[in-house]
Amino acid sequence: MATTPSLSFSIPQRVLHWLTAGLVFFNLLFPDGMNAWNRSMKQTGAASAEQVTSANIHAYAGIAILVLVAVRLLLRQVQGVPAAPAGEPAIFRSVAKISEWTLYLLLLAMPLSGAAAYYLGYEGAGDLHADVLKAVLWVVVGLHVLGALAHHFYWKTNVLRRMTVG
């Protein structure tokens, strides 16, 4: 991936980042509609209209995440990204790259596995989605946030600013 001399991400990149973050947190914090639909389908083979609606909201947010991440990756290819701060230790630069690409992979795998479970009925994909990938996503998102905060408060770099105000 090419880096650019720019000190911050473009406005479209920042907007896509925060829209994606909002939808990810929505689906991580409020999966109850999908859980209720899943329980009902397993127990009775049917779900109420409210359960279907709630499950659909969760699914549509996941599809939106998939689309937003695809556009973000395309923008990355076209516009590049700012270079890592010069003062960042090499080990943390490596950890940042690994966690960044792990996050992208998870943001693609989560909606795809969820769609495979919900729309195609692959129960194993649902277990992977709701148990393994969800737990890993929480950890990686936590590391992402801690890394941004460490840059801002400890190393005093512009990493947090370049994804917020530019």
Residue pairs with C-beta under 8 A, 6 or more apart in sequence:
1 76
1 77
1 80
1 81
2 80
2 81
3 80
3 81
3 82
3 83
3 84
4 79
4 80
4 81
4 82
4 83
5 83
6 80
6 82
7 82
7 158
7 162
8 14
8 82
8 158
8 161
8 162
8 163
8 166
9 17
9 81
9 82
9 162
9 163
9 166
10 75
10 79
11 166
12 75
13 72
13 75
13 76
13 79
13 81
14 163
14 164
14 166
16 68
16 71
16 72
16 75
17 72
17 163
19 68
20 65
20 68
20 69
20 72
20 107
23 61
23 62
23 64
23 65
23 68
24 65
24 107
24 137
24 141
26 61
27 58
27 61
27 62
27 65
28 134
28 137
28 138
28 141
30 58
31 58
31 130
32 54
33 51
33 53
33 54
33 55
33 57
33 58
34 54
34 55
34 58
34 59
34 114
34 118
35 130
36 47
36 51
36 54
36 55
37 47
37 51
37 52
37 54
37 55
38 55
38 126
40 46
40 47
40 48
40 51
41 47
47 55
55 118
58 114
59 114
59 115
59 118
59 119
62 110
62 111
62 114
62 115
63 111
63 115
65 107
65 110
65 111
66 107
66 108
66 111
66 112
69 104
69 107
69 108
70 108
73 104
82 162
84 93
84 96
85 151
85 155
85 157
85 158
85 159
87 155
87 157
88 96
88 151
88 155
88 157
92 147
95 143
95 147
96 147
99 140
99 143
99 144
99 147
100 144
102 136
102 140
103 137
103 140
103 141
103 144
106 133
106 136
106 137
106 140
107 137
109 133
110 129
110 133
110 134
110 137
113 125
113 126
113 128
113 129
113 133
114 125
114 126
114 129
116 122
116 125
116 126
116 129
117 123
117 125
117 126
117 129
118 126
147 159
148 159
148 160
148 163
149 160
151 157
151 159
151 160
152 159
152 160
152 161
